[in-house]
Structure formats: structure tokens, C-alpha cells
Amino acid sequence: MNRASDNRLRAMAELEHIKNDIRIAQRRLEAIPDWIPANALAGLAGKILGMANNVESRVGRKLVVTLIGPSGSGKSTLVNALAGADDLTSVGIDRPTTSRPLAVCTAYSDVSQLVDRLGKENLDIQVTPRSGAAENLVLIDTPDTDSVEQAHHLPIIQEVVFLSDVLLCVFDVENPKRLDHADFLTTLVQYFDGDSIIAVLNKCDRQSETELKDAIGPDFQRYIGQAWGRPVTRLFCISARSHLADPDWADTARPRHGFDQFSALKRLLLEQLGLPAAVMDRRLDNARQLRDFLSAAIQEEVEKDNTPMQAAARRMREVEKRAVENALTALQDHDPHRLPGVTVDVYAKLAQRWMGPVGWLIAAWARWLLIGGGISRMLRYGRPIRRLSGLAASLKGLAPSEDTEGDRAQAQLPLQAYRNVFLRNWTEISELLVRARFDPALRNDGETVMKERQVGEELSMIWLEALETEVEASSRRLSNLGLQFLFNVPVLAALVHVGWITAKEYVAGSYLPVDFFVHALVTLAILLFLCFFLFQALVRLFAGKERIFSRALKRCSGRAARYRPLTTGALAGQIESFFELSPPPR
């Protein structure tokens, strides 16, 4: 790979990096639809990205130099002088002399891209084989910025500028401080690197050389630098007409002196900016300026709103923390004895794990709790048909109780507490956001921002998952093999003993009386129920409602403390995108 190809690849890689920075900024702006300046800034980012794409598409093409100026400034004359011909563009006293942009080039292929973008109807083309600046450049003469057809010309001029690499801003030395022209150029030069902007004071031959050097030139350079908000390092005092083959001077209008920087301007264009090796550097510098201009425009708007936005974000975090604390307090203040379904779920899970005689009794007890609970709810709450269907469903298996109305009602307590805190503080938060130029409609969107249904479901889920996890953990602890052996062994021992006696007597040919079996059955029942009652006491002691509630609340507190529906919601995402608009220092 030769050096030129290597340099081109490096330039393309940097250009892609610049475009990616612009895309990131555009996406972040589009992610803040409620921030009022974001829409205009996103549009600016889109336009700048289009200009960066134009830079990429012009790789390998000649440098495009566009002349822009008001009526009478001598743009057309300067184009002729630079191209080395007197008749490429019309000159004269009739204004405007240029009604459409005129591209001067040595081959049609040099401007094919301009034709594609502007359309044939909006661009005149002058192909000349003559030597001059047009040999290495594409020169574009634009309509006057102050013509009677200004409304029609300005959009076309702007489009031409966006497809250019260098701006040649032409001023009439006899009236250089035209505010309308300076203001119009201010909106365009900000898209170009400083070295891509050349200011030209034309018709300098009409002024005193001393005054031109000591007063007019320096004063104008300061003026235009202030108007554009950036220093102007390239200013040339020229007499374009003096460099035509036939300037056709009137006897009373000949040059007053020989001071003329036209040759220096032409050397700059031909020997520095127009060389193929320098063209990509110029375009890269312009692309960097596009990115930096966008960044500066964004930062200007961000700085206006940063303080109230910081305050809004801080206040949202404070309110969210307090709302979560209130939600947990609401749970703590609730009576755990009012939790239905917990005991049923505990025994249902125990029934799935226990084996042996005690396990059979646990399963029967769990089934009874399901049936009894269904009947109780049917009688207590009415709507018997619906309750009977629920009762029938409960008879199908020993799955955890499906009727968790009380548990879910319990879970709604934190939602109400959370909601009360949030809505009381939303007015303050929304006012801070409006001060940060967020859409004023947010004042009425407290319920939407909080997403009550979603928050309620998520808080309910946190509580119910904590409760179910604790029920699961408690049933697992109470179902270890040691406990199962301890509570089953008395009944199993009695069964083995009775079975041994019965088998021994049967082998000996002796038949035991009925009283023996009655007494054995009673003994087994007593032992079984005694073990079961002792196990119930153990369940009450280690997996009662109070203990499960307490442990579930502790588990819930850990998860709820990390619950951030505001600072992770859509509005918070917009605020985060706002702060991401401030890039780290390069």
C-alpha cells in the first residue's frame, strides 16, 4: 500500500469517527423529546451529518471554492480573473448579473455531483480548458445575497455552500461593513474551519494605499471577526478587475496604486488549498469544525438548563427514596395476622416435600385448609357461584393457594404510600423541569410519569416474591430429612412393632383378638396426631405468619431499597440523555 492510499484510509477512518460522534449526539437529542431545544438541535445534527456525508462523498474530487457576496462586490469579475478568462461570467451594472450559481471547471465530471444534488435547473456550468485556478479547482459564482430575488436565491446559495470546501467571502472595499451581508455570512461560516474561510476586500485600487493598509484593512478584519465570533486570519485586499485580460478602465477610474494581493490569493488557492494532497486535509478540518460547531451549539443550550435540571434530578432521587421508605413503613404497620393464604401455602409446600405417615397427614391438613378457606371466603364475601368455582379449583391439587386477594391487598399498601409521597412532590419536580425548558405539559403528567399501574404491579411483585421466597425457604427448612425422620419414627416404630407381633402370631398359628388391633389403631392414631400436633407447634414457632411476615419484610426492604421507578423510567432516561450531551474533554 503506497503512502497516498494509507493517508486516504486514515482520513476516511477519522471522518467516520467524526460522523459517529455526530450520530451519537443526534440520537441523544432524539431521546429527549420533552426538552424543547432538542428538536431544533436534532434537526441541526441531521443537517450537519448530511454535510459530513457530503464531505465523504467528495473524496477524490477537486476542491470546491464558492464565492459569495452582495451586489456590486465583484464576485463575477473575481471568478473571471481566477479562471484566466474575461467572459466566463457576465459582469456589468445590471443586477443581479448572476441569477443562478455558475460552476466553472475544466471537465463536466468535476461538477457531476453538484448537478445531482442541486438539479440541472438550479446550476449553470461553464467548462473551460483554459489554464488558471479552474484547472485545479471548481469555482462557483453565486447570486447576490441582497438581490431583488433574495427569497429565491438564499436557499440555493445555502445548498451550494453546504457542498463547498472553501468560502471566498467577497466585500466591496467602498462599503465593506454591510451588516446584512455580514449577518448572512455569520450563519454560514460557522460550518467551516477557519482556514477554509477567505475574506476578500475587492476594488482596493480605488482607495488610498496608506489608508487601506493602516486603517481600512485592519479595522475591517476586527469588525468581521467580531461579527462572525471568530478571528479572520485570511484577508486579501485585491483588485480583481486589474487581472482581466481587458479591464477596460475608464480614464477617470484607473487604479490609484499598485498594492494588490491577488497573486497571493491565487497562490493560496492553487499551491496550498488546491493541491490534491491538501484537499482531504481541508475537508477533514471542515468536518471537525462541523462536529465542534454542533457540540458548541448543544453545550450552549445545555448550560442554560443545567442548573435546574441538576436540581430536578436531585429532587427526584430524594422523593423516590422517601416514597420507597413510606411504602416500607406502610408494610411494617400492617397486621401480619390479616395475611390470608400464607399458612395454606406453607402447608401446601410442606405436603410436597414430606414423606411417611406425618407427611400423609400434612397433605390431608393442607387439603382441608384449601377447602375450609374456600368455604369461608364463599360465606364471607358472597358471590357463591364464583366462589364455588374457586373451591372446585382448590380441590384439584395441592398447589399453593390461588386466592391471594389478601396478599395482593397487602401489596397495594406500599403503592398507596408511594403514590401519596410522589404526587405531593410532583409539582415541585415538574416546575424545575419546566425551568429547564421541558414541555410544560409535564405539570399535568404526574400520574403518567409515575405509571401507577406499573409501579403498583412492580411493588406488588416485590412484596409477593419476597413473601413467596420466604414461604419456600421456611418450608424447605422444615422439611429436612432429620426432622422428617424424628417425627415419623414414633409412628413407624409402633407400626413395625404391631406388624411384628401380628406376623409372629400368624406364623405360630395364633390369631390375635380384635381388641389388640383396636388398641393398636388407637395407639397409632394417638402417636400420629401427637407427632403432627408437635410438628404444627414447630411450624407455628418457625414459620408462623409473624415470622414469615418479618423475614419477608426484611427481604422486601432490601429489594425495594434498590427499586427506582423514577430514576430508571422514561423521564429519567430523558434526563440522563440530557446530561450525556456534555461530552468528556477530548
LUMSEMI-652702 format. One record per residue: residue in three letters; y, z, x of N, C-alpha, C in turn. Coordinates in steps of 0.1 Angstrom, whole numbers, plus 5000, padded with zeros to 4 digits. Example, Ala and Ser with C-alpha at 12.3 -4.5 7.8 and 13.67 -1.06 7.14 Angstrom:
% residues 2
ALA494350785132495550785123496750785132/SER497850715128498950715137500050795129/
END
This chain:
% residues 586
MET498850005009500050005000501250005009/ASN502249905007503449905015504450005011/ARG505450025019506450125016507150105003/ALA507549985000508249954988507449994976/SER506149964976505249994964505150144963/ASP505050214975504950364975506250424969/ASN507350374973508650424968508750404953/ARG508250284949508350254934507450344926/LEU506250374931505350474924506050614924/ARG506650654935507250784935508450784924/ALA509150684924510250674914509750674900/MET508750604897508150604884507650734880/ALA506950804890506450944887507651034883/GLU508751024891509851114888510451084875/LEU510550954872511150914859510250964847/GLU508950964849508051014838508251164837/HIS508551234848508751374847510051404840/ILE511151324843512351334836512251314821/LYS511451214817511251184803510451294796/ASN509551354804508751464798509651584795/ASP510551614804511551714802512351694789/ILE512751564787513551534775512651544763/ARG511351504764510451524752510251664748/ILE510051754758509851894756511151954749/ALA512251914753513551964747513551914732/GLN513251794730513251734717512251804708/ARG511051834713510051904704510552044701/ARG511152114710511652244708512752244698/LEU513652144698514652134688514152104675/GLU513152014674512551984661511752104655/ALA511352194664510652314659511652424654/ILE512952394653513952494648514752424637/PRO514052384626514752314615515852394608/ASP515752534609516752614602517952634611/TRP517952604624519052614632519952494631/ILE521152504625521952394621522252294633/PRO522552344645522852234656521552164660/ALA520452214656519152154662519052004657/ASN519451974645519151844640519951734648/ALA521251764651522151674658521651664673/LEU521251784678520751784692519451704694/ALA518551724684517351644684517551494683/GLY518551454675518951314675519451264688/LEU520251354695520851314708519651304718/ALA518651394717517551394726516751264724/GLY516651224711515951094708516650974714/LYS518050974713518750864719518650864734/ILE518750984740518650994755517250954759/LEU516250984752514850944755514750794755/GLY515450734745515450584744516150524756/MET517150584760517850534772517050554785/ALA516250664786515350674797514250574797/ASN513750544785512750444783513350304787/ASN514650284784515250154788515350144804/VAL515550264810515650264825514250224830/GLU513250274824511850244829511550094827/SER511950044815511649904812512449804821/ARG513449854828514249764836513849764851/VAL512749834854512249834868511949694872/GLY512449664884512249524890513249424886/ARG514249464877515249374872516549404880/LYS517449304879518749324886519549434880/LEU520449484888521349584883522349524873/VAL522549604862523449554851524749634852/VAL525749554855527149614856527949574844/THR528449664836529249634824530649674826/LEU531549584823532949604824533449644810/ILE534249754810534749804797536149844798/GLY536949804789538449834789539149794777/PRO540449834776541249794764541849654766/SER542449614755543149484756544149474767/GLY544149354774545149334785544849404798/SER543649464799543349534812542849434822/GLY542449314818542049214828540549214831/LYS539649254821538249254823537749114826/SER538049024817537548884819537948824832/THR539248844836539648794849538848854860/LEU538548984859537749054870536348994870/VAL535748974859534448914858534448774866/ASN535448694863535548564870535748584885/ALA536548674889536748694903535448744910/LEU534748834903533548884910532448774910/ALA532348694900531348584900531748464908/GLY533048464913533448354921533748224913/ALA534148234901534548114893535648154883/ASP536448054880537648084872537348064857/ASP536347994853536147954839534948014832/LEU534348124838533148184831533548254818/THR534648324818535148384806536548344803/SER536948344791538248304787539248414790/VAL540448374795541448464798542748414791/GLY543648494788544948444782545648554775/ILE546548514767547348614760546848644746/ASP545948564741545348584728544348694728/ARG544448784719543548904719542748904706/PRO541448944706540648964718540248824724/THR540248814737539648694743538148694743/THR537548814742536048824742535648884729/SER535048804720534648854707533248914707/ARG532448874717531048934718530848964733/PRO529949044736529549074750529148944757/LEU529548924769529248804776528548844789/ALA527248794790526448824802526548714812/VAL526948744824527048644835525848664845/CYS525048564847523848584855523548444862/THR522548454871522148324877520848264871/ALA520248344862519048294856518848354842/TYR518448284832518248334819517348464819/SER516348454827515348564828516048694831/ASP517148694838517848814842518348894829/VAL518548824818519148884806518148884794/SER516948834797516048824785515848964778/GLN515849064786515649194780516849234771/LEU518049204776519249224768519249144755/VAL518749024756518748944744517749004734/ASP516649054739515649114730516149234723/ARG516949314730517549444724518749414715/LEU519649324720520849304712520749194702/GLY519849104704519748984695520648874700/LYS520248754698520948634703522348624696/GLU522448674684523748654677524748754682/ASN524348854690525348954695525548944710/LEU525148834716525348824731525548684735/ASP526648654742526848524748526348534763/ILE525748424768525148414781525748304789/GLN526148334801526748234810525848234823/VAL525048124824524248114836524948024846/THR525148084858525848014868525148014881/PRO524947904888524347904901525247934912/ARG526547954909527547984919527248114927/SER527648124939527548244947528548344942/GLY528348464945529248574941528548694937/ALA529148784930528548914926527348884916/ALA527548774908526448744899525148704905/GLU525148684918523948644925522948764925/ASN523448884927522548994928522749094916/LEU523649064907523949154896523949074883/VAL523849144872524149094859525549154855/LEU526549074853527849124849528049104834/ILE528449204827528649194813530149224810/ASP530849124803532149144799532049184784/THR532749294780532649344767533949324759/PRO533849324746535049304738536049424740/ASP537349404738538249514740537949634731/THR538149744736537849874729538949904718/ASP540049824719541149854709541549734701/SER540649634699540949514692541049544677/VAL541549444670541649454656540249464649/GLU539249414656537849424651537049534657/GLN537849644660537249754667535949814660/ALA536049824647534949884640533649804642/HIS533749674643532649584646532149594660/HIS533149594669532849584683532249714689/LEU532749834685532349954692530849984692/PRO530149964680528649984681527949894691/ILE528449764692527849674701528149714715/ILE529349754718529749804731528849914735/GLN528650014726527850124730526450084733/GLU525849994725524549954728524449884741/VAL525449804745525449734758525549844769/VAL526349944767526550044777525150114779/PHE524450144768523150214770522150134777/LEU522350004778521449914786521949884800/SER522949954804523649924817523250024827/ASP523449984840523250074851524550124857/VAL525550044857526850084863527950054853/LEU528950144851530050114843531250084851/LEU531949974849533149944856534249964845/CYS534950074846535950114836537350054841/VAL537849954834539049884838540249934831/PHE541349964838542550014833543749934838/ASP544649914829545949834833546849934840/VAL547149904852547949994860549350024854/GLU549849924846551149954840551050054828/ASN549850074823549750184812548350234813/PRO548050304824546650354826546250474818/LYS547250554814546850674807546850654792/ARG546150554787546050534773544950634768/LEU545450724759544550834755543350774747/ASP543650674739542550624731541350564739/HIS541750494750540750434759540050544767/ALA540750644772540150754780539150834771/ASP539550864758538750934749537450854746/PHE537650724744536450644740535450644752/LEU535950634764535150634776534450764778/THR535150874774534551004776533251024769/THR533050954758531750964751530650884757/LEU531050794767530050704773529750744787/VAL530750784795530550814809529650934811/GLN529551024801528651144803527151104804/TYR526850984801525450934802525150874816/PHE526050874825525950814838526150904849/ASP525450884860525650964872527050924877/GLY527651014884529050994889529150874898/ASP528150844906528250724915528050594907/SER527650604894527450484886528650454878/ILE529750534880530950514872532050474882/ILE532650354880533650304889534950284880/ALA536050344884537350324878538150224885/VAL538750134878539450024884540850014878/LEU541950024887543250004882543649864886/ASN543649784876543849634877545449604877/LYS545749494882547149444883548049524892/CYS547449584902548149674911549249594919/ASP549149464919550149384926551549394919/ARG551549444907552849454900553649574903/GLN553049674910553649794913554049804927/SER554849904930555249924944554049974952/GLU553849924964552649974972552750114975/THR553950164978554150304982553850394969/GLU554450354958554250434946552750434942/LEU552150314944550750304940549850404948/LYS550150404961549350484970549650634969/ASP550950664967551350814968551350874954/ALA551550804944551750864930550850814920/ILE550850684917550150634906548650654907/GLY548050614919546650624921546150774921/PRO546750864929546251004929546451074915/ASP547651044909547851104896546851054885/PHE546550924885545650874876544250924878/GLN543850944891542550994894542351134889/ARG543451224890543351354885543351354869/TYR544151264864544151254849542751214843/ILE542251114849540951064843539851164846/GLY539851234857538851334860538951444850/GLN540151484846540251594836539851544822/ALA540151414819539851364806538251354805/TRP537651314815536151304815535351424818/GLY536151524823535451654826534551644838/ARG534851554847534051544859534951464869/PRO534851494882535651424892535251274893/VAL536351194895536151054897536251014912/THR535150984918535150964932535350814936/ARG535150724927535250584930536350524921/LEU537550504928538650444921539250334930/PHE539350214925539850104932541150044926/CYS542150024934543349954930543149804934/ILE543149724924542849584927543849484919/SER543849364923544549254916543449144914/ALA542749154903541649054900542148914900/ARG543348894895543848754894544148694908/SER544448774917544648724931543448664937/HIS542248694931541048644937540348534929/LEU541148474921540648354914540948234923/ALA540248124922540548014930541947954927/ASP542347964914543647914910544248024901/PRO544948124907545548224900546748184891/ASP547348064894548348014886549548114884/TRP550048164895551148254894552448194889/ALA553148254881554448214877555348254889/ASP556448184890557348214902557848354902/THR558048414889558548544888557548654888/ALA556248614889555148714888554248714899/ARG554648674911553748674922553548814927/PRO552448844935552148974940553349034948/ARG553649164946554749224953554249274967/HIS552949284969552449334982551049294984/GLY550449324995549149284998548049394997/PHE548449514992547449614991546549584979/ASP545249574982544249534972542849574977/GLN542249654969540849704972539749624966/PHE540049504962539049414955537849394965/SER538049364977537049334987536049454988/ALA536649574988535849704989535049714977/LEU535549684965534849694953533649594953/LYS533949474958532849374958531749414968/ARG532149464979531149514989530249624983/LEU530949714976530149824969529149774960/LEU529549674952528549624942527449534949/LEU527849454959526849364965526049434976/GLU526649514984526049554996525449694995/GLN525849774984525249904982524549914969/LEU525249904958524549924945523649814941/GLY523949684945523249574940521949544948/LEU521749604960520649574968519349624961/PRO518249544961517049584954516549724957/ALA516749764970516249894974517050004968/ALA518349974964519150084959519250084944/VAL518749974937518849974923518050084916/MET516750104921515950214914516550354917/ASP517150374928517850494931518950524921/ARG519750414918520850424909520350454895/ARG519250394891518650414878518050554877/LEU517450604888516950744887518050844886/ASP519150814894520250914893520850914878/ASN520850794872521350794858520350864849/ALA519050854851518050924843518251074845/ARG518451114857518651264859519951304852/GLN520951224852522151264845521951274830/LEU521151184825520751184810520151324807/ARG519151364815518451484813519451604814/ASP520251594825521151714827522251714816/PHE522651604811523651594800523051664788/LEU521851624784521151684773521051834775/SER520551874786520452014789521752094787/ALA522852034793524152094792524652104777/ALA524351994770524751994755523952104748/ILE522652114751521852214744522352354748/GLN522652374761523052504766524352554760/GLU525252454758526552484752526352544738/GLU525452484731525252534717524452664717/VAL523452674726522652794727523552914730/GLU524452894740525253004744526153054733/LYS526552974724527353014712526653114704/ASP525353094703524553174693523553264699/ASN523553274713522553354719522653504716/THR523953564715524053704713523553744699/PRO524053674688523553714675522053684674/MET521553584681520053554680519253664687/GLN519753714698519153824705519153944696/ALA520253974690520354084681519354074669/ALA519253954663518353934652516853954656/ALA516553894668515153914673514854064675/ARG515754134681515554274684515454354671/ARG516254324661516254394649514954364641/MET514454234642513154204636512054284642/ARG512054304655510954384661511054524657/GLU512254584656512454724652511954734637/VAL512354644628511954664614510454644613/GLU509954554620508454524619507754654623/LYS508154714634507454834639507554944629/ARG508754964623508955064613508155034600/ALA508054914596507354874584505854904586/VAL505354874598503854904601503655054601/GLU504655134606504455274606504455334592/ASN505355274584505355314570504055274562/ALA503455164566502255124560501155224563/LEU501055264576500055354580500255494574/THR501555534572501855664566501355664552/ALA501555544545501055534531499555554530/LEU498855504540497355524540497055674543/GLN497755734552497455874556497655964544/ASP498755934536499056014524498155994512/HIS497255904513496355874502495155964503/ASP494656004491493556094490492256024492/PRO491456054503490255974506489255994495/HIS489256104487488256124476488456014465/ARG489555944465489755844455489155704460/LEU488555704471487955584476486555564470/PRO486455474460485155444455484455344463/GLY483155334462482455234469481955274483/VAL482655364490482255394503480855454504/THR480655554496479255624496478255524492/VAL478455434483477455334479477155244491/ASP478255204498478055114509477255184520/VAL477555314522476855384533475355384530/TYR474955424517473555434514472955304513/ALA473655194509473055064509472755014523/LYS473555044533473255014547472155094553/LEU472155224549471055314553469755264548/ALA469755224535468455174529467855054537/GLN468754974543468354854550467754894564/ARG468055014569467655054582466455154582/TRP466355234572465455344572464055294568/MET463055354574461655334571460955464566/GLY459755454562459055574558459355634544/PRO458755744541459055794527460455824524/VAL461155884534462555914532463355784530/GLY462955684538463655554536463455504522/TRP462255524516462055474502462955544493/LEU463055674495463955754486465455714488/ILE465855694500467155644503467455514495/ALA466455424495466655294489466755314474/ALA465955404468466055434454467355504450/TRP467855584459469155654456470255554457/ALA470155464467471255364468471255274455/ARG470055234450469955154438470555234426/TRP470255364426470855444415472355454415/LEU472855464427474355474429474955344424/LEU474355234427474855104422474855094407/ILE473655134401473555134386474555234380/GLY474555354385475455454380476855424381/GLY477255364392478655324394479055214384/GLY478055114382478355004373478555064358/ILE477655154354477855214341479055284340/SER479455364350480655444350481855364348/ARG481955254356483055164355483155094342/MET481955064336481954994323482555084313/LEU482155214313482655304303484055344305/ARG484455344318485755394321486855294319/TYR486555174322487655064322487554964311/GLY486454974302486354884291485854744296/ARG486154644288485754504291484254504294/PRO483354544284481954574287481254444291/ILE481554334286480754214289480954184304/ARG482154184309482454164323481754274332/ARG481754394327481254504335479654494335/LEU479154454323477654434323477154334333/SER477954224334477654114343477654174358/GLY478654254360478754314373477554414376/LEU477154484365476054574366474754494369/ALA474554384362473454304364473354244379/ALA474554214384474654164397474254274407/SER474554394404474254504413472854534414/LEU472054494404470554524403469754424412/LYS470454314416469754214423469354254438/GLY470054344443469754384457470554494462/LEU470254534474470954654480472054614489/ALA472654494487473854464495474954554492/PRO475954574501477054664499477654624486/SER478254724479478854714466479954604466/GLU479854514456480754404455482054454448/ASP481954564440483054614433483854704442/THR484854654448485654724457487054734453/GLU487254744439488654744434489454864440/GLY488754974440489455094446489855074460/ASP488955014468489154994482490354894483/ARG490354794475491454694476492754754471/ALA492654834461493954904456494454994467/GLN493455054475493855144486494555054496/ALA494054934498494654844508496054794504/GLN496354794491497654744487498754844490/LEU498354974493499355074496500255034508/PRO499554994519500454964531501354844528/LEU500854744520501654634517502954674510/GLN502854764500504054804493505054884502/ALA504454964511505255034520505954944530/TYR505154844535505654744544506754664538/ARG506554624525507454544518508854614516/ASN508754744513509954814510510854824522/VAL510254854534511054854546511654724550/PHE510854614548511254484552512454444544/LEU512354444530513354394522514654474523/ARG514554604526515754684527516554644540/ASN515854584549516554544562516754394563/TRP516254324554516354174555517754124554/THR518654194546520054144545520654154559/GLU520454254566521054274580520454164589/ILE519154144589518554044597519053904594/SER519153874581519553734577521053714581/GLU521853814580523253794584523353764599/LEU522553834607522553804621522153654624/LEU521153614616520653474618521653374613/VAL522353404603523453314598524553304608/ARG524853424614525853424625525453334637/ALA524153324639523553244649523453094644/ARG524053064633524052934627522752884622/PHE521952984617520752944609521252914595/ASP520352844588520652804574521052924566/PRO522152924559522553044551521553064539/ALA520752964536519752984525518753094529/LEU518653124542517753234546518053364539/ARG519353384535519653514529518853544517/ASN518453434510517653454498516153424500/ASP515753414512514353384515513553504521/GLY513953624518513253734523511753744520/GLU511553714507510153714503509353604509/THR509953494511509253374517508953404532/VAL509953454539509853484553508753584555/MET508653694546507653794548506253744544/LYS506253644535505053584530504153694524/GLU504653754513504053874508502553864505/ARG502153754500500753734497499953734510/GLN500453664520499753654533499753794539/VAL500853864539500953994546500054094538/GLY500054084525499154174517497654144520/GLU497354024521495953984524495554034538/GLU496454014548496154054562496154204563/LEU497054274557496954424557495754474550/SER495354414539494154444532492954424541/MET492954304548491854274556491654374568/ILE492854414574492754504585492154634580/TRP492654684568492154814563490654794559/LEU490254694552488954674548487954654559/GLU488354584569487554564581487354694589/ALA488454764590488354894596487354984589/LEU487454984575486555064567485155024568/GLU484954894567483554834568482954864582/THR483754854592483254874605482855014607/GLU483655114601483255254602482055284594/VAL481955224582480755244574479455194582/GLU479655074588478555024596478155114608/ALA479255164615478955244626478355374622/SER478755434611478255564606476755544602/SER476455434594475055414590474155384602/ARG474655324612473855304624473555434632/ARG474655514632474355644639473355734632/LEU473355724618472455804610471055734608/SER470855624615469555554613468855544626/ASN469155624636468455614649467055664647/LEU466155614656464755644655464455794655/GLY465255864663464956014664465156084650/LEU466256044643466456104630465456064620/GLN465055934621464055884611462755964613/PHE462355984626461156054629461256194624/LEU462356264627462556404623462456424608/PHE463056344600463056364586461756314579/ASN461156214585459856164579458656244583/VAL458656314595457456374600456856484591/PRO457756564584457056664575456256604564/VAL456856504557456156434546454956364551/LEU455156294563453956224568452856314573/ALA453256434578452256524582451456584570/ALA452256604559451556654547450656544541/LEU451156424542450256314537449056294545/VAL449156304558447956294567447056414565/HIS447556534563446756644560445956634547/VAL446656594537445956574524444956464525/GLY445356354532444456244533443156284541/TRP443356364551442256414560441256494552/ILE441756594544440956674536440156594526/THR440856504519440256414509439156334515/ALA439456274526438456184532437256264537/LYS437456384543436356464548435456504537/GLU436056554526435256594514434556484508/TYR435156364508434556244502433256204511/VAL433456214524432256174532431156284531/ALA431556404528430556514527429956504513/GLY430356414504429856404491430356514481/SER431456574485432056674477433356614470/TYR433556644458434756594451435756704448/LEU436956684452437956784451438456794436/PRO438856914432439356924419440756864417/VAL441056844404442356774401443456864405/ASP443356994404444457094408444857064423/PHE443857034431444157004445445156894446/PHE444956784439445756664440447156694434/VAL447156774423448456814416449256894426/HIS448556994432449357074442449756994454/ALA448956904458449356814470450556724466/LEU450456674454451556584450452856664449/VAL452756784443453956864442454556904456/THR453556934464454056974478454656854485/LEU454056734484454656624490456056594484/ALA456156604471457456584464458556684469/ILE458056804470459056914475459556874489/LEU458556844498458856814511459756694512/LEU459456584504460256464504461656484500/PHE461756564488463156584483463856684492/LEU463156774498463856874507464356794519/CYS463556704525464056624536465156534532/PHE465056484520466156394515467456464513/PHE467356594507468556674505469156714518/LEU468256744528468856784541469556654547/PHE468956544545469556424550470856394543/GLN470956414530472156394523473256494528/ALA472856614532473856704538474356654551/LEU473456594559473756534571474756414569/VAL474456334559475356224556476756274552/ARG476756374543477956434539478756484551/LEU478056544560478756604572479256504581/PHE478556394584478956304594479456164589/ALA479156144576479656014570480156034556/GLY480756144554481456164541482756084540/LYS483256084528484455994526485656044535/GLU485756174537486856224545486756174559/ARG485556184565485356144579485455994581/ILE484855924572484955774573486355734571/PHE487155794562488555754560489355784572/SER489055904578489855944590489555854602/ARG488255824604487955734615488455584612/ALA488255544600488755414596490255404598/LEU490955504594492455504596492855494610/LYS492155574619492455564633492155424639/ARG491055364634490755224639491755124633/CYS492155154621493155064614494455074621/SER494855194626496155214632496155134645/GLY495055134653495055054665495354904662/ARG494654854652494854714649496254684643/ALA496654774634497954754627499054764637/ALA498954844647500054854657500254724664/ARG499154634664499354504671499554394660/TYR499754434648499954334637501454304637/ARG501754174639503154124640503354004631/PRO503354024618503553904609504953844610/LEU505953924614507253874615507453804629/THR507153874639507353824653506353724657/THR505353684648504453574651504453474639/GLY505353494630505453394618506253274621/ALA506553194611507253064613508653094617/LEU509353194611510753214615510753264629/ALA509853354633509753404647509553284657/GLY508653194652508453074660509652994663/GLN510552984653511852914655512752984665/ILE512753124663513553204673513053184687/GLU511653184688511153174701511453034707/SER511352934699511752794704513252794708/PHE514052864701515452874704515652924718/PHE514953044721515053104734514453014745/GLU513452934742512852844751513752724755/LEU514852704747515752604750516552624763/SER516552754768517152784780516152764791/PRO516252654799515252634809515452724821/PRO514352754829514452834841515252754851/PRO515952824860516652744871515752654879/ARG516252534882515452444889515452474904/
END
